[in-house]
């Protein structure tokens, strides 16, 4: 059960969006300082999380569409 939750593409997408928003706010607020911080790494990590989840979700939609045709 825990494995299903952890590997859920929808949960990964939502987590990635939340992380990218939080990191985006931090980057915006510290834009004048011109220093790299942990929020920049968090932004990249969130972007990778989102990009990893999108193909899995689209594949699921494709499978649903094929099942409807049958």
Residue frames relative to the residue before (quaternion, step in Angstrom):
aa qw qx qy qz dx dy dz
X 1.0000 0.0000 0.0000 0.0000 0.00 0.00 0.00
X 0.6629 0.4987 -0.2993 0.4715 3.57 0.93 -0.91
X 0.6278 0.5431 -0.3325 0.4476 3.59 1.04 -0.77
X 0.6322 0.5297 -0.3273 0.4611 3.60 1.03 -0.78
X 0.6621 0.5079 -0.3040 0.4597 3.55 0.97 -0.87
X 0.6862 0.4948 -0.2830 0.4518 3.57 0.87 -0.96
X 0.7451 0.4012 -0.2186 0.4860 3.60 0.99 -0.80
X 0.4026 0.7300 -0.4686 0.2922 3.61 1.24 0.10
X 0.3945 -0.7284 0.5007 0.2514 3.63 -0.67 1.01
X 0.6210 0.5417 -0.3518 0.4440 3.59 1.08 -0.62
X 0.6444 0.5024 -0.3114 0.4851 3.58 1.01 -0.81
X 0.6455 0.5123 -0.3190 0.4681 3.60 0.99 -0.80
X 0.6460 0.5138 -0.3196 0.4653 3.59 1.00 -0.79
X 0.6695 0.4899 -0.2986 0.4717 3.59 0.89 -0.92
X 0.6514 0.5038 -0.3167 0.4706 3.59 0.94 -0.84
X 0.6506 0.5183 -0.3156 0.4566 3.58 0.97 -0.82
X 0.6537 0.5058 -0.3148 0.4667 3.57 0.99 -0.82
X 0.6487 0.5069 -0.3205 0.4686 3.59 0.95 -0.83
X 0.6709 0.4947 -0.3011 0.4631 3.57 0.93 -0.88
X 0.6701 0.4964 -0.3146 0.4534 3.59 0.92 -0.85
X 0.6313 0.5172 -0.3363 0.4700 3.60 1.08 -0.65
X 0.6638 0.5013 -0.3069 0.4624 3.58 0.91 -0.89
X 0.6793 0.4717 -0.2906 0.4813 3.57 0.92 -0.88
X 0.6227 0.5523 -0.3360 0.4408 3.58 1.04 -0.74
X 0.6326 0.5166 -0.3229 0.4781 3.58 1.02 -0.78
X 0.6649 0.4975 -0.3059 0.4657 3.58 0.91 -0.88
X 0.6473 0.5087 -0.3213 0.4680 3.59 0.95 -0.82
X 0.6515 0.5170 -0.3111 0.4599 3.57 0.97 -0.86
X 0.6950 0.4857 -0.2771 0.4520 3.58 0.92 -0.91
X 0.7616 0.3337 -0.1922 0.5213 3.60 1.09 -0.61
X 0.2907 0.7968 -0.4896 0.2021 3.60 1.21 0.38
X 0.6493 0.5407 -0.3202 0.4284 3.59 1.05 -0.69
X 0.6354 0.5648 -0.3269 0.4127 3.59 1.12 -0.58
X 0.1981 -0.8294 0.4973 0.1598 3.61 1.18 -0.51
X 0.5137 0.5998 -0.4498 0.4172 3.57 0.92 0.91
X 0.4437 -0.6603 0.5312 0.2915 3.50 -1.17 0.63
X 0.0188 -0.8012 0.5980 -0.0153 3.53 -0.98 0.86
X 0.7229 -0.4247 0.3057 0.4513 3.53 -1.28 -0.03
X 0.5885 0.5872 -0.3763 0.4089 3.59 1.11 -0.52
X 0.5949 0.5493 -0.3673 0.4576 3.60 1.15 -0.47
X 0.6541 0.4959 -0.3003 0.4859 3.57 1.01 -0.79
X 0.6281 0.5287 -0.3228 0.4710 3.55 1.06 -0.77
X 0.6221 0.5404 -0.3332 0.4582 3.59 1.04 -0.75
X 0.6686 0.4865 -0.2916 0.4809 3.58 0.93 -0.90
X 0.6388 0.5242 -0.3187 0.4643 3.59 0.97 -0.85
X 0.6627 0.4988 -0.3005 0.4709 3.59 0.95 -0.87
X 0.6349 0.5274 -0.3271 0.4602 3.57 1.00 -0.78
X 0.6497 0.4959 -0.3096 0.4859 3.59 0.97 -0.81
X 0.6184 0.5471 -0.3327 0.4556 3.59 1.03 -0.80
X 0.6773 0.4840 -0.2848 0.4752 3.57 0.92 -0.92
X 0.6816 0.4919 -0.2962 0.4536 3.58 0.87 -0.93
X 0.6384 0.5174 -0.3213 0.4706 3.58 1.15 -0.57
X 0.6905 0.4943 -0.2787 0.4485 3.60 1.03 -0.73
X 0.6058 0.6100 -0.3607 0.3616 3.61 0.99 -0.77
X 0.6839 0.4706 -0.3285 0.4503 3.68 0.73 -0.83
X 0.6296 0.5324 -0.3429 0.4500 3.60 1.02 -0.72
X 0.6604 0.4946 -0.3044 0.4760 3.58 0.97 -0.82
X 0.6619 0.4995 -0.3084 0.4661 3.59 0.93 -0.85
X 0.6188 0.5312 -0.3357 0.4714 3.59 1.07 -0.70
X 0.6392 0.5178 -0.3164 0.4724 3.56 1.03 -0.76
X 0.6445 0.5050 -0.3202 0.4765 3.59 0.99 -0.79
X 0.6263 0.5351 -0.3270 0.4632 3.58 1.05 -0.76
X 0.6508 0.5126 -0.3074 0.4682 3.58 0.98 -0.84
X 0.6370 0.5217 -0.3197 0.4690 3.58 1.03 -0.79
X 0.6530 0.5171 -0.3083 0.4594 3.56 0.97 -0.89
X 0.6525 0.5023 -0.3121 0.4739 3.60 0.98 -0.82
X 0.6516 0.5103 -0.3199 0.4612 3.60 1.00 -0.76
X 0.6222 0.5365 -0.3426 0.4558 3.60 1.05 -0.66
X 0.6603 0.5209 -0.3092 0.4438 3.60 1.01 -0.79
X 0.6538 0.4839 -0.3114 0.4914 3.58 1.13 -0.63
